[in-house]
């Protein structure tokens, strides 16, 4: 029977040397897990069936270690593990065996990881449901598992996140029209993955927050002066220029009545 004659550790791996009945020897490089699994110690003999099993496991041992490290660095979907192993030349049979080992030690669990990642993306990173679903589905997590996890998020928690993100973004929206600031805020929250209806309802209900920090009359006059400089060398009449400027101000989101009122005051 094959007998272990030497066992040397090299960094995270082991060199295991077997002596066979004919006196020949052969050395195999193994992971610590494989050594422990077969209880390999110097002087141990193993029967032929056990040795055949060892040989089969040793062939994919390197892939198992790579997959284990890959899966241990961050929660991975089963699909991501499939892709990782396929890219490294693993056969379907080997992939199945490796995934079984990873599942056994808890490194593949789409159900648990889906729930944990949804909670992390929502409560820690403050992403909305739509972005969470899209991002994690792209990573290969089953859509139904993700939908089940997302369904557990309470409406009040969505509003709490919107409030946090709203207040975080608000200080950067101190110029321009209230309407433009409101639209920028909506785009920001939508980009974070929140549902259109929730974003519109929340931002529209907090329009006064923009009005508190934006002096629209001051902003109108500032924009008017910038636009006026643009037409300094034009041959068009003053009335034509004023009409164009007013159109530009309207496009920026200012109300016509406030534009007229502001310009009349500044003349």
C-alpha positions as a Markdown table, in Angstrom:
| # | Residue | x | y | z |
|---|---|---|---|---|
| 1 | Unk | 0.0 | 0.0 | 0.0 |
| 2 | Unk | 1.2 | 3.6 | -0.6 |
| 3 | Unk | 2.9 | 5.0 | 2.4 |
| 4 | Unk | 3.6 | 8.6 | 3.4 |
| 5 | Unk | 7.4 | 8.9 | 3.8 |
| 6 | Unk | 7.7 | 12.7 | 3.9 |
| 7 | Unk | 5.5 | 15.7 | 4.7 |
| 8 | Unk | 6.9 | 19.2 | 4.3 |
| 9 | Unk | 5.1 | 22.4 | 4.7 |
| 10 | Unk | 5.9 | 25.2 | 2.2 |
| 11 | Unk | 4.0 | 28.4 | 3.0 |
| 12 | Unk | 0.3 | 27.5 | 2.8 |
| 13 | Unk | 0.9 | 24.2 | 1.0 |
| 14 | Unk | 2.4 | 20.8 | 1.7 |
| 15 | Unk | 4.7 | 18.5 | -0.2 |
| 16 | Unk | 3.5 | 14.9 | 0.4 |
| 17 | Unk | 5.8 | 12.1 | -0.6 |
| 18 | Unk | 4.4 | 8.5 | -1.1 |
| 19 | Unk | 6.5 | 5.3 | -1.4 |
| 20 | Unk | 4.9 | 2.5 | -3.4 |
| 21 | Unk | 5.2 | -1.3 | -3.1 |
| 22 | Unk | 7.9 | -1.3 | -5.8 |
| 23 | Unk | 10.1 | 1.1 | -3.8 |
| 24 | Unk | 9.4 | 4.1 | -6.1 |
| 25 | Unk | 8.4 | 7.5 | -4.7 |
| 26 | Unk | 6.3 | 10.4 | -5.9 |
| 27 | Unk | 5.7 | 13.8 | -4.4 |
| 28 | Unk | 2.4 | 15.7 | -4.6 |
| 29 | Unk | 1.7 | 19.3 | -3.7 |
| 30 | Unk | -1.4 | 19.6 | -1.6 |
| 31 | Unk | -3.4 | 22.1 | 0.4 |
| 32 | Unk | -3.6 | 21.9 | 4.2 |
| 33 | Unk | -7.3 | 21.0 | 3.8 |
| 34 | Unk | -6.5 | 18.0 | 1.6 |
| 35 | Unk | -3.8 | 16.8 | 4.1 |
| 36 | Unk | -6.2 | 17.1 | 7.0 |
| 37 | Unk | -9.0 | 15.5 | 5.0 |
| 38 | Unk | -6.9 | 12.4 | 4.4 |
| 39 | Unk | -5.2 | 12.6 | 7.8 |
| 40 | Unk | -1.8 | 12.4 | 6.1 |
| 41 | Unk | 1.1 | 12.0 | 8.5 |
| 42 | Unk | 4.5 | 10.5 | 8.0 |
| 43 | Unk | 4.4 | 6.7 | 8.2 |
| 44 | Unk | 0.7 | 6.4 | 7.4 |
| 45 | Unk | -0.4 | 3.8 | 4.8 |
| 46 | Unk | -3.6 | 4.1 | 2.8 |
| 47 | Unk | -5.3 | 1.5 | 0.7 |
| 48 | Unk | -5.5 | 1.6 | -3.1 |
| 49 | Unk | -9.1 | 2.9 | -3.2 |
| 50 | Unk | -8.3 | 5.6 | -0.7 |
| 51 | Unk | -5.2 | 6.6 | -2.7 |
| 52 | Unk | -7.2 | 6.7 | -5.9 |
| 53 | Unk | -9.6 | 9.1 | -4.2 |
| 54 | Unk | -6.7 | 11.2 | -3.0 |
| 55 | Unk | -5.3 | 11.4 | -6.6 |
| 56 | Unk | -8.7 | 12.6 | -7.9 |
| 57 | Unk | -8.9 | 15.2 | -5.2 |
| 58 | Unk | -5.3 | 16.3 | -5.6 |
| 59 | Unk | -5.9 | 17.0 | -9.3 |
| 60 | Unk | -8.5 | 19.7 | -8.5 |
| 61 | Unk | -7.0 | 20.7 | -5.2 |
| 62 | Unk | -5.4 | 23.8 | -6.7 |
| 63 | Unk | -8.6 | 24.9 | -8.2 |
| 64 | Unk | -10.4 | 24.2 | -4.9 |
| 65 | Unk | -8.0 | 26.5 | -3.1 |
| 66 | Unk | -8.3 | 29.2 | -5.7 |
| 67 | Unk | -12.1 | 29.0 | -5.6 |
| 68 | Unk | -12.1 | 29.0 | -1.8 |
| 69 | Unk | -10.0 | 32.1 | -1.7 |
| 70 | Unk | -12.1 | 33.8 | -4.3 |
| 71 | Unk | -15.3 | 32.9 | -2.5 |
| 72 | Unk | -13.9 | 34.0 | 0.9 |
| 73 | Unk | -13.0 | 37.5 | -0.1 |
| 74 | Unk | -16.6 | 38.5 | -0.7 |
| 75 | Unk | -20.1 | 36.9 | -0.9 |
| 76 | Unk | -20.3 | 35.3 | -4.4 |
| 77 | Unk | -23.2 | 33.9 | -6.2 |
| 78 | Unk | -23.1 | 30.3 | -7.4 |
| 79 | Unk | -23.1 | 31.7 | -11.0 |
| 80 | Unk | -20.0 | 33.8 | -10.2 |
| 81 | Unk | -18.3 | 30.7 | -8.9 |
| 82 | Unk | -19.3 | 28.8 | -12.1 |
| 83 | Unk | -17.8 | 31.5 | -14.3 |
| 84 | Unk | -14.6 | 31.8 | -12.2 |
| 85 | Unk | -14.0 | 28.0 | -12.5 |
| 86 | Unk | -14.9 | 27.8 | -16.2 |
| 87 | Unk | -12.4 | 30.6 | -16.9 |
| 88 | Unk | -9.7 | 28.6 | -15.2 |
| 89 | Unk | -10.4 | 25.4 | -17.2 |
| 90 | Unk | -12.4 | 23.4 | -14.8 |
| 91 | Unk | -14.6 | 20.7 | -16.3 |
| 92 | Unk | -18.3 | 20.5 | -15.5 |
| 93 | Unk | -17.6 | 17.5 | -13.3 |
| 94 | Unk | -14.8 | 19.3 | -11.4 |
| 95 | Unk | -16.9 | 22.4 | -11.1 |
| 96 | Unk | -19.7 | 20.4 | -9.6 |
| 97 | Unk | -17.3 | 18.7 | -7.1 |
| 98 | Unk | -15.7 | 22.0 | -6.1 |
| 99 | Unk | -19.1 | 23.8 | -5.6 |
| 100 | Unk | -20.2 | 20.9 | -3.4 |
| 101 | Unk | -17.2 | 21.4 | -1.2 |
| 102 | Unk | -17.7 | 25.2 | -1.1 |
| 103 | Unk | -21.4 | 24.7 | -0.2 |
| 104 | Unk | -20.4 | 22.3 | 2.6 |
| 105 | Unk | -18.3 | 25.0 | 4.3 |
| 106 | Unk | -20.8 | 27.8 | 3.7 |
| 107 | Unk | -19.0 | 29.7 | 0.9 |
| 108 | Unk | -21.8 | 29.2 | -1.6 |
| 109 | Unk | -25.3 | 30.0 | -0.3 |
| 110 | Unk | -27.4 | 32.1 | -2.7 |
| 111 | Unk | -30.3 | 32.3 | -0.2 |
| 112 | Unk | -28.2 | 33.7 | 2.7 |
| 113 | Unk | -26.0 | 35.9 | 0.6 |
| 114 | Unk | -28.9 | 37.4 | -1.3 |
| 115 | Unk | -30.5 | 38.5 | 1.9 |
| 116 | Unk | -27.3 | 39.8 | 3.4 |
| 117 | Unk | -26.2 | 41.7 | 0.3 |
| 118 | Unk | -29.7 | 43.3 | -0.1 |
| 119 | Unk | -29.5 | 44.5 | 3.5 |
| 120 | Unk | -26.0 | 45.8 | 3.1 |
| 121 | Unk | -26.7 | 47.7 | -0.1 |
| 122 | Unk | -29.8 | 49.3 | 1.3 |
| 123 | Unk | -29.0 | 50.0 | 5.0 |
| 124 | Unk | -25.3 | 50.6 | 4.7 |
| 125 | Unk | -24.7 | 51.9 | 1.2 |
| 126 | Unk | -28.2 | 53.5 | 0.9 |
| 127 | Unk | -29.0 | 52.2 | -2.6 |
| 128 | Unk | -32.7 | 51.9 | -3.7 |
| 129 | Unk | -34.5 | 48.7 | -4.4 |
| 130 | Unk | -34.3 | 49.0 | -8.2 |
| 131 | Unk | -30.5 | 49.4 | -8.2 |
| 132 | Unk | -30.1 | 46.6 | -5.7 |
| 133 | Unk | -32.1 | 44.2 | -7.8 |
| 134 | Unk | -30.3 | 45.1 | -11.0 |
| 135 | Unk | -26.8 | 45.0 | -9.5 |
| 136 | Unk | -27.2 | 41.7 | -7.7 |
| 137 | Unk | -29.1 | 40.0 | -10.6 |
| 138 | Unk | -26.3 | 41.0 | -12.9 |
| 139 | Unk | -24.0 | 39.2 | -10.5 |
| 140 | Unk | -26.0 | 36.0 | -10.9 |
| 141 | Unk | -28.1 | 35.9 | -7.8 |
| 142 | Unk | -31.6 | 34.4 | -8.5 |
| 143 | Unk | -34.2 | 37.2 | -9.1 |
| 144 | Unk | -36.8 | 35.5 | -6.9 |
| 145 | Unk | -34.5 | 35.3 | -3.9 |
| 146 | Unk | -33.6 | 39.0 | -4.4 |
| 147 | Unk | -37.2 | 40.0 | -4.7 |
| 148 | Unk | -38.0 | 38.1 | -1.5 |
| 149 | Unk | -35.3 | 40.0 | 0.3 |
| 150 | Unk | -36.2 | 43.4 | -1.1 |
| 151 | Unk | -39.8 | 42.8 | -0.1 |
| 152 | Unk | -38.7 | 42.8 | 3.5 |
| 153 | Unk | -37.6 | 46.4 | 3.3 |
| 154 | Unk | -40.2 | 48.6 | 5.1 |
| 155 | Unk | -41.7 | 51.8 | 3.6 |
| 156 | Unk | -40.5 | 53.9 | 6.5 |
| 157 | Unk | -36.9 | 52.7 | 5.9 |
| 158 | Unk | -37.2 | 53.8 | 2.3 |
| 159 | Unk | -38.3 | 57.2 | 3.5 |
| 160 | Unk | -35.5 | 57.3 | 6.0 |
| 161 | Unk | -32.9 | 56.7 | 3.3 |
| 162 | Unk | -34.5 | 59.3 | 1.0 |
| 163 | Unk | -34.3 | 61.8 | 3.8 |
| 164 | Unk | -30.6 | 61.0 | 4.5 |
| 165 | Unk | -29.7 | 61.2 | 0.8 |
| 166 | Unk | -31.8 | 64.4 | 0.3 |
| 167 | Unk | -30.0 | 66.2 | 3.1 |
| 168 | Unk | -26.6 | 65.0 | 1.9 |
| 169 | Unk | -27.2 | 66.3 | -1.6 |
| 170 | Unk | -29.1 | 69.5 | -0.7 |
| 171 | Unk | -26.0 | 71.7 | 0.2 |
| 172 | Unk | -24.7 | 71.3 | -3.3 |
| 173 | Unk | -27.9 | 72.8 | -4.8 |
| 174 | Unk | -27.7 | 76.4 | -3.8 |
| 175 | Unk | -27.6 | 78.0 | -7.2 |
| 176 | Unk | -30.0 | 78.3 | -10.1 |
| 177 | Unk | -33.8 | 77.9 | -10.0 |
| 178 | Unk | -35.7 | 76.0 | -7.4 |
| 179 | Unk | -37.2 | 73.9 | -10.2 |
| 180 | Unk | -33.7 | 73.1 | -11.6 |
| 181 | Unk | -32.5 | 72.1 | -8.1 |
| 182 | Unk | -35.5 | 69.9 | -7.6 |
| 183 | Unk | -34.9 | 68.2 | -10.9 |
| 184 | Unk | -31.3 | 67.6 | -10.1 |
| 185 | Unk | -32.3 | 66.1 | -6.7 |
| 186 | Unk | -34.7 | 63.8 | -8.5 |
| 187 | Unk | -32.1 | 62.6 | -10.9 |
| 188 | Unk | -29.7 | 62.0 | -8.1 |
| 189 | Unk | -32.2 | 59.9 | -6.1 |
| 190 | Unk | -33.2 | 58.0 | -9.2 |
| 191 | Unk | -29.6 | 57.2 | -10.0 |
| 192 | Unk | -29.3 | 55.7 | -6.5 |
| 193 | Unk | -32.0 | 53.2 | -7.5 |
| 194 | Unk | -35.1 | 54.5 | -5.9 |
| 195 | Unk | -38.5 | 54.1 | -7.5 |
| 196 | Unk | -39.8 | 57.0 | -9.6 |
| 197 | Unk | -43.1 | 57.3 | -7.7 |
| 198 | Unk | -41.2 | 57.5 | -4.3 |
| 199 | Unk | -38.7 | 60.0 | -5.5 |
| 200 | Unk | -41.3 | 62.4 | -7.1 |
| 201 | Unk | -43.5 | 62.2 | -4.0 |
| 202 | Unk | -40.7 | 62.8 | -1.6 |
| 203 | Unk | -39.0 | 65.7 | -3.5 |
| 204 | Unk | -42.2 | 67.4 | -4.3 |
| 205 | Unk | -43.2 | 67.3 | -0.6 |
| 206 | Unk | -39.9 | 69.0 | 0.3 |
| 207 | Unk | -39.8 | 71.9 | -2.2 |
| 208 | Unk | -39.6 | 74.4 | 0.6 |
| 209 | Unk | -36.1 | 73.0 | 1.5 |
| 210 | Unk | -34.9 | 74.4 | -1.9 |
| 211 | Unk | -36.6 | 77.7 | -1.4 |
| 212 | Unk | -35.0 | 78.2 | 2.0 |
| 213 | Unk | -31.5 | 78.2 | 0.5 |
| 214 | Unk | -32.0 | 79.6 | -3.0 |
| 215 | Unk | -32.7 | 83.3 | -3.6 |
| 216 | Unk | -34.3 | 83.0 | -7.0 |
| 217 | Unk | -34.4 | 86.8 | -7.6 |
| 218 | Unk | -30.7 | 87.0 | -7.0 |
| 219 | Unk | -30.1 | 83.9 | -9.2 |
| 220 | Unk | -32.2 | 85.3 | -12.0 |
| 221 | Unk | -30.3 | 88.6 | -12.1 |
| 222 | Unk | -27.0 | 86.8 | -12.0 |
| 223 | Unk | -28.0 | 84.6 | -14.9 |
| 224 | Unk | -29.4 | 87.6 | -16.7 |
| 225 | Unk | -26.1 | 89.4 | -16.5 |
| 226 | Unk | -24.2 | 86.4 | -17.9 |
| 227 | Unk | -26.6 | 86.0 | -20.8 |
| 228 | Unk | -26.5 | 89.8 | -21.4 |
| 229 | Unk | -22.7 | 89.6 | -21.9 |
| 230 | Unk | -23.2 | 86.9 | -24.5 |
| 231 | Unk | -25.2 | 89.3 | -26.6 |
| 232 | Unk | -23.0 | 92.4 | -26.1 |
| 233 | Unk | -21.8 | 92.5 | -29.8 |
| 234 | Unk | -25.1 | 91.5 | -31.4 |
| 235 | Unk | -26.8 | 93.8 | -33.9 |
| 236 | Unk | -30.2 | 92.7 | -32.8 |
| 237 | Unk | -32.5 | 95.1 | -31.0 |
| 238 | Unk | -32.6 | 95.4 | -27.3 |
| 239 | Unk | -36.1 | 94.0 | -27.2 |
| 240 | Unk | -35.1 | 91.0 | -29.3 |
| 241 | Unk | -32.1 | 90.3 | -27.0 |
| 242 | Unk | -34.3 | 90.6 | -23.9 |
| 243 | Unk | -36.8 | 88.2 | -25.4 |
| 244 | Unk | -34.0 | 85.7 | -26.0 |
| 245 | Unk | -32.7 | 86.1 | -22.5 |
| 246 | Unk | -36.1 | 85.6 | -21.0 |
| 247 | Unk | -36.5 | 82.4 | -23.0 |
| 248 | Unk | -33.1 | 81.2 | -21.7 |
| 249 | Unk | -34.2 | 82.0 | -18.1 |
| 250 | Unk | -37.4 | 80.1 | -18.6 |
| 251 | Unk | -35.4 | 77.1 | -19.8 |
| 252 | Unk | -33.4 | 77.2 | -16.6 |
| 253 | Unk | -36.7 | 76.7 | -14.6 |
| 254 | Unk | -37.5 | 80.2 | -13.5 |
| 255 | Unk | -41.1 | 81.3 | -13.5 |
| 256 | Unk | -42.0 | 84.0 | -16.0 |
| 257 | Unk | -43.8 | 86.2 | -13.4 |
| 258 | Unk | -40.7 | 86.2 | -11.2 |
| 259 | Unk | -38.4 | 86.9 | -14.2 |
| 260 | Unk | -40.4 | 89.9 | -15.1 |
| 261 | Unk | -40.7 | 91.1 | -11.6 |
| 262 | Unk | -36.9 | 90.7 | -11.0 |
| 263 | Unk | -35.9 | 92.5 | -14.2 |
| 264 | Unk | -38.3 | 95.4 | -13.5 |
| 265 | Unk | -36.8 | 95.9 | -10.0 |
| 266 | Unk | -33.2 | 95.8 | -11.3 |
| 267 | Unk | -33.8 | 98.4 | -14.0 |
